């Protein structure tokens, strides 16, 4: 009979999966900016962004308002490697006149109790951080602020709704002259999660099942429309008690649920809570027993006063009646006390009613919790997830069957989650202190991180200084008397013209500038259907050759040329050749280039001070298989300018922002004192990477730059390049990460073996980590590939470090380029300059923000110049062929 009567309270797994799906939809609604106003599950951001990491320490106070007693706590957190804490508490009653009086009285009472507690503990002389557990729905805009949305749990204090409860508490504390700093406002659910998170770092869900019910969990910031920013995670207080207030659960609510709701203090509100929390389950049992008795199914149809009295059956009665081990004795005793004189059948039936009511509560709670766990797993993109749920609340703790039922149903609904349920010891109080301790730690950490990263944030005034210093160095390099001592060498390239469209023929091009070497065949057609066709092959240069002898290096290059000519079937042809050689060379003519010094990790002996074209010719002779007409030796920067110049005649600057960093531009011959003649223009290869080698930019070099420089193959050289080029940015990041880890701000203070390895942090990782499309989860995966086991917080810091290092590189590069475009404007004697910069290099092409920051900086520092940036398509190879073609054309004109 009871089963038939309570048929609608029995929920199958299919129904529970449906409830789970409904709750998931509500969560999404609550997280969206546009849908939140109409969502019943409010998904309130708590501004708790971090879980404890074990390094928290100090003395903290906590106050806890939300139940029948008010509590004050002192929490000592020890940084002893064991994550231990010590809690001392004092309980104060919350009198009815306080919880139904006005706001000023309530907060005076809280401040009064706290002052009493501090006096008892002899804490009046200390200024302590305080966490405030306030177990009512609040809208927060920061951790230490919260506007009360509505009272729950029988609280009815006037004048508090829609006000900030923290500022009310602060005012009351000032009045009592309490020396306290309120750092955090916390919901009891969040407090529970944080307490358990202190003991188990997998804990990322908090659950309360007691007088009230609620859940919170760590949500990805990118999904929380209500808060700015998409980095990291934040704890969301779901306020799930209101689930169903819009009718979403009407098909599951029985006549008893409706009757209970109508008789409550807040009809139509908190409907989910009324189906599962201990505040209402006793009343639900009473209403069922009353109806069954009236229909003659119980107690011989005799309705006692107890059955007619609202609130007479409490949760403690229901729990006691479900102690099956004690048989029916508890049930009989309780019913007799209520003036009901039950038969044995009555006791069995009543026990059964209690079981169905509390089982339904556990089922519904499990369905909503399963929805949260599924969301967490999907956020992490895991097929299977291990996690911990921190739990508090009288129903869970004291009911004999509840916990077991809840665990069982959750595991059935989400078989892909391995869930540990952890009971919170003094959850909300200790939790508030832990939140405060974490906030305290993060504030101190933030100061130290800022101290490390602030030197990278170059203000406009400093960038103007860099631009002006670069301008001075450019002039030094162009003048005969200062050139020898200039750091920016301003090397003449003897490239005196840009393509005019009449170039044609077949050309070979060589491209040496990194660990790969390319040979290209370039076919140039002129006229109306002008085009450039290219065929190329890439050859690796082994490390032993890069760091071997010059003869071995050039023999290897010629071997690669021979392979290519055979591959293309053109071994017998004597083709004009352009040699892109991306290292600083002093040129006496277009086909002579004396190596000034190796860069980019090259170390081949007997090359510096030698003509690289002669070395190539000698290697070709030694092989004695083919002959080539070496027309031009070209820097990759010049090749880039020429390639873009072929498309846009306004291109007179070439920029490389990749493994290395360099610029060339067309300078007026009259300004180049190192070369005879005043007519026309010549391309100058600035070799600006050495800017600052004379100490002129030491004021902006950080300790990390100095460490990178000292550990490099060429200490004291190429200082500007070491701050702006892809070869070094990853290493700067690595040095910062080591420093922050030593300070205990990253990776739990543990420097992994991989982090000790020079060069482990390649610049491609910077580009990947800074990609806007990447969630922190993927950032963590990249760090894991590098052997770095990072938390979510670590990933945010690593991303920030990468950001400041690459942004500084782009800003410095922009300052140098601004000096050059300003010089071009003055050369032309115009008010406003229109000019194109041809650009190549992986940093410019592949990094998600470098190119934009570079362009913005040039615009800021050279406002009278309209600069177009043109990406070079294969600058170094195609450019070498074009220079060779232009040189051939000019040579032929000269002969005529």
Secondary structure, DSSP 4 states (H G I P E B T S, - for coil): -HHHHTGGG---HHHHHHHHHHHHHHHHHHHSHHHHTT-SS--EE--------S---EEEEEEEESSSEEEEEEEEE--SSS--EEEEEEEEE--HHHHTSBHHHHHHHHHHHHHHHHHHTT-TTS-EEEEEEE-S-EEEEETTEEEE----TT---BT-TTSBHHHHHHHHHHHTT--EEEEEEE-HHHHHHHHHHHH-TTEEEEEEESSSEEEEEEEEGGG-TTSS--SSEEEEE--GGGTTTTSTTTTT--HHHHHHHHTSTTTTS-HHHHHHSHHHHHHHHHHHHHHHHHTTSSGGG---HHHHSTT-S-HHHHHHHT-GGGTTHHHHHHHHHTT----HHHHHHHHHHHHHHHHHHHHHHHHHHHHHHHHHHHHTT-SSEEEEEEEE-HHHHH-TTHHHHHHHHHHHH-TTEEEEEEEPSSHHHHHHHHHHHHHHHHHHHHHHHHHHHGGG---HHHHHHHHHHHHHHHHHHHSHHHHTT-SS--EE--------S---EEEEEEEESSSEEEEEEEEEE-STT-EEEEEEEEEE--HHHHTSBHHHHHHHHHHHHHHHHHHHT-TT---EEEEEE-SEEEEEETTEEEEEE--TT---BT-TTSBHHHHHHHHHHHHTS---EEEEEE-HHHHHHHHHHHH-TTEEEEEEESSSEEEEEEEEGGG-TTSS--SSEEEEE--GGGTTTTSTTGGG--HHHHHHHHTSTTTTS-TTHHHHSHHHHHHHHHHHHHHHHHTTSSGGG---TGGGSTT-S-HHHHHHHT-TT--HHHHHHHHHHTT----HHHHHHHHHHHHHHHHHHHHHHHHHHHHHHHHHHHHHT-SSEEEEEEEE-HHHHHSTTHHHHHHHHHHHH-TTEEEEEEE-SSHHHHHHHHHHHHHHHHHHHHH-
